[in-house]
Amino acid sequence: MELNGRVVVVTGGTRGVGAGIARRFADAGAEVVVCARRPPDVPLPKAEFAALDVRDSDAVRHFFAQLPRLDVLVNNAGGAPYRRLTEADAERHARVVELNLLAPLTVSLAAYEHLRRARGSIVMIGSVSGGRPSPGTAAYGAAKAGLENLARSMAVEWAPDIRVNTLVVGMVRTELSHLHYGDADGLAAVARTVPLGRLADPSDVGDAAVFLASDAAAYISGASLLVHGGGERPAFLDAATSNAATSNREG
């Protein structure tokens, strides 16, 4: 899965999952440009930084117009704070949808001509939140569901020139994990809910993104690749097992 000489743009690539993706593309030999509003706290080796707010459509179009070439686009920028629906007005929830759904569309359209000429690839970074209830991040989950559908439509409209796929990502251990899962005990407890027994490392997501962008995935387009360690164990199984054990003891 070598990508020697190919130019890759990773939005939101300065920390967390995005930084892990950028590192894996650089390791594969690609020339990597990471975009974010602020530079990384720790410079990423073998990656160039470009200041860009992906919600600013004029800035996005200008950025891609200046690129001499583009082979791979990774739409990673996104996220949302924990906020129940009734704790904010519709306009605030709309901003979450803007960042996680409309911005990837804006970026992809701005990158289209480059990618068409290169017969390149787009990798959307989706989430398991888009395929299940997402209490506390409902707008984010809805946006990620839309992003996956958008990718499938792009894959049909832009074929055969551009391949478009989605990574459906589960829980990832990053420098901000404590904000979502708590201290070390909380992280360990959450990890036990994953069949593989751990949260993903950003490099796990990076490896999957490199695969989808590489020639090894030349016949894969419009696909959603689950990167979630086996998913989540259904709660009813634990409840049923517990109830059955209690019944056996009582018997």
Beta strands, then each sheet from edge to edge (+ up, - down):
strand 1: 7-11
strand 2: 31-36
strand 3: 47-51
strand 4: 72-75
strand 5: 121-127
strand 6: 163-169
strand 7: 224-227
sheet 1: 3+ 2+ 1+ 4+ 5+ 6+ 7+
end
